[in-house]
């Protein structure tokens, strides 16, 4: 006699296995099998890749340039998904390879110039400058400057903002503990 197997699921968490002959006869085969059987645990797998990477930080104090370019440390962390930004050094270290978006801005103080550079592994990628030109309020007004960029980074690459130096008129970055006029942010767009 030819049989085909038909499986029925019931709310009791058991599946009786029924054999039905092509002639219409049916019989239950040896007992029921639990439908949620588990085997032994396998070896641990690889950790899930970090795909949520985003940071935003502001500076709470003024900063004056010195005869060498210096890293701007944004000491007030607002967001740090993926833990790539270090508020002690001002450097964002890419936790995963991919395409990133970065933005930065700074406020220059009265009568000062401001020149900021976004650096990747000591190479200037983009910069922003605000000079002493006459604005609507005259030469002593506050001015914001900034820039944005989309770049590819490998895991471990460092990205930071440099405050440039000028002998003729030292640069100054203006900020405030409450308002944080100066900020640096970035996030991953695509993971490699």
VENSULQUI-V768769 format. One record per helix or strand. SS is the DSSP state (H for helix, E for strand). FROM is the first residue (numbers start at 1). TO is the last residue. Records with the same first field share a line. If there is no record, write none. Layout:
SS = FROM-TO + FROM-TO
//
This chain:
E = 3-7 + 14-21 + 26-34 + 54-59 + 63-64 + 70-71 + 76-81 + 85-86 + 91-93 + 98-108 + 113-120 + 123-130 + 135-135 + 138-138 + 143-153 + 158-163 + 171-174 + 182-191
//
